[in-house]
C-alpha cells in the first residue's frame, strides 16, 4: 500500500470502487476520468491526454503520442460499465478533460491526484493513488484467468516482466494452482 507517496498503489476491492464512484467522486467528469483508468487499465496521464475524437463507436484509442514511451497506439474496447459512466459526461469537442481556461489546456495530473485524494478522504480510504485503478484492472484480469499476453496488449506494457510486477498472487490463486497437481 502507498504511504506518503511511497510503495505500490493500493489494489481496490469491489466495495471500495463502488464507494468511490457513488460517494467519493462529486462530478460526472471525475467518474468518467477514473472510470476510464479502471476499465481500460490505462495510466491517468493517458486518460488526461484523450480527445473526444479518440472515442469511436465501442472503442477508445490511446494515441501513441499520449502513451508512456510513445511507442505505439492501442485500442481498447469500451465495455458496458465504462459506457454507463461515459453516457453521463458530455465534454465539448477537444480535450476529453479540459483544464481551466487560459491556465491549462487539459486537466493536469496534479489536479487529478487532488480530485482522487479528496474523494478517498470523503469515503475514508487510505493508500489510494491514481495508479490504483491501473493495478486493480490488471489484477482483476489476471485473477479472471486472462492470458498475460492479452493483458499486456491492453495495458501497453512493453514486456511481460514489467507487467508481472503489477500482479499480486492471492491465497485463492495459490490454492487453485496446487489443486491441479496430481494423478
C-alpha positions in Angstrom: 0.0 0.0 0.0 1.1 3.5 -0.8 2.1 5.6 2.2 3.2 9.3 1.8 3.8 8.7 -1.9 6.0 5.5 -1.3 5.2 1.9 -2.1 2.8 0.4 -4.6 -0.7 1.8 -5.2 -3.5 0.0 -3.4 -5.5 -2.6 -5.3 -9.1 -1.7 -4.8 -11.8 -4.1 -3.7 -15.2 -4.1 -5.5 -16.7 -2.4 -2.4 -14.0 0.3 -2.3 -14.6 1.0 -6.0 -18.3 1.2 -5.6 -17.8 3.6 -2.6 -15.5 5.9 -4.6 -17.8 6.0 -7.7 -21.0 6.5 -5.7 -20.0 8.7 -2.7 -16.4 9.8 -3.4 -16.4 11.5 -6.8 -18.5 14.6 -7.0 -18.8 15.1 -10.7 -19.6 13.1 -13.9 -16.2 14.3 -15.2 -14.4 12.7 -12.2 -16.3 9.4 -12.6 -15.6 9.4 -16.3 -11.9 10.1 -15.8 -11.3 7.4 -13.2 -13.7 5.0 -14.9 -11.5 5.2 -18.0 -8.5 4.4 -15.8 -10.2 1.5 -14.2 -12.0 -0.1 -17.2 -9.0 0.3 -19.6 -6.1 -0.2 -17.2 -4.5 3.0 -18.5 -2.3 5.5 -16.7 -4.0 8.7 -15.5 -1.8 10.7 -17.8 -3.0 8.6 -20.8 -6.7 9.3 -19.8 -5.9 13.0 -19.4 -4.4 13.1 -22.9 -7.6 11.8 -24.5 -9.5 13.9 -27.1 -13.2 13.5 -27.7 -12.3 12.2 -31.1 -10.5 9.2 -29.5 -13.9 7.6 -28.8 -15.3 5.9 -31.9 -18.3 3.6 -31.6 -17.4 1.0 -28.9 -13.6 1.6 -28.8 -11.3 4.0 -27.3 -7.9 4.9 -28.9 -4.9 5.8 -26.8 -2.7 7.6 -29.3 1.0 6.9 -29.5 1.8 10.5 -28.6 0.0 10.2 -25.2 1.3 6.8 -24.1 4.3 6.3 -21.8 7.4 5.8 -24.1 5.3 7.0 -27.1 5.9 3.6 -28.7 2.5 2.5 -30.1 -1.1 3.4 -30.3 -3.5 1.0 -28.6 -7.2 0.5 -29.0 -9.4 -0.8 -26.1 -13.0 -1.9 -26.2 -15.5 0.2 -24.2 -17.3 -2.3 -22.1 -20.8 -1.6 -20.6 -19.6 -0.4 -17.2 -17.4 2.3 -18.8 -20.1 3.1 -21.3 -22.5 3.9 -18.5 -20.1 6.3 -16.8 -19.3 8.0 -20.1 -23.0 8.3 -21.0 -23.5 10.9 -18.3 -20.4 13.0 -19.2 -20.7 15.4 -22.1 -17.5 17.4 -22.8 -17.2 19.9 -25.6 -15.2 18.8 -28.6 -11.5 18.8 -28.0 -9.8 17.7 -24.8 -11.8 15.0 -23.0 -10.9 16.5 -19.7 -10.2 20.2 -20.2 -8.3 22.3 -17.7 -9.0 25.8 -16.6 -9.5 28.2 -19.5 -6.4 30.3 -20.0 -4.4 28.3 -17.5 -4.1 24.7 -18.8 -5.3 23.1 -22.0 -6.3 19.9 -20.1 -6.7 18.8 -16.5 -3.3 18.2 -15.0 -2.0 15.1 -13.2 -1.7 17.2 -10.1 -5.4 18.2 -10.3 -6.5 14.6 -11.0 -4.4 13.4 -8.0 -6.1 16.0 -5.8 -9.6 15.0 -7.0 -8.8 11.4 -6.1 -7.3 12.3 -2.7 -10.3 14.3 -1.8 -12.7 11.6 -2.9 -10.8 8.9 -0.9 -10.8 11.1 2.1 -14.6 11.6 1.8 -15.2 7.9 1.9 -12.4 7.0 4.4 -10.0 5.1 2.1 -6.2 5.1 2.7 -3.4 4.2 0.3 -5.3 5.0 -2.9 -3.5 6.7 -5.7 -4.2 7.4 -9.4 -2.3 4.2 -10.2 -4.6 2.1 -8.0 -7.1 1.9 -10.9 -4.5 0.5 -13.3 -3.2 -2.0 -10.7 -6.8 -3.0 -9.9 -7.7 -3.5 -13.5 -4.7 -5.6 -14.3 -5.1 -7.7 -11.2 -8.8 -8.3 -11.9 -7.9 -9.5 -15.5 -5.2 -11.8 -14.1 -7.4 -13.2 -11.4 -10.1 -14.0 -14.1 -7.6 -16.1 -16.0 -7.0 -13.7 -18.9 -3.7 -14.7 -20.5 -0.8 -12.3 -19.7 -0.2 -11.6 -23.4 -3.8 -10.2 -23.7 -3.4 -8.1 -20.5 -0.1 -6.8 -21.9 -1.8 -5.7 -25.1 -4.5 -3.8 -23.2 -2.1 -2.2 -20.7 0.5 -1.2 -23.2 3.4 -2.8 -21.3 6.4 -3.4 -23.5 7.5 -6.6 -21.7 5.8 -9.2 -19.5 8.4 -8.7 -16.7 7.2 -5.2 -16.2 3.6 -6.3 -16.3 4.2 -9.1 -13.8 5.4 -6.6 -11.2 1.9 -5.2 -11.1 0.3 -8.5 -10.4 -0.3 -10.0 -7.0 -0.9 -13.6 -6.2 -3.9 -14.1 -3.9 -4.2 -17.0 -1.4 -7.1 -18.3 -3.5 -4.9 -18.4 -6.7 -2.2 -20.3 -4.8 -4.7 -22.9 -3.6 -6.1 -23.2 -7.1 -2.7 -23.7 -8.6 -1.7 -26.5 -6.3 -5.1 -28.1 -6.5 -4.5 -29.1 -10.1 -1.4 -31.2 -9.3 -1.8 -34.9 -9.1 -2.5 -38.1 -11.0 
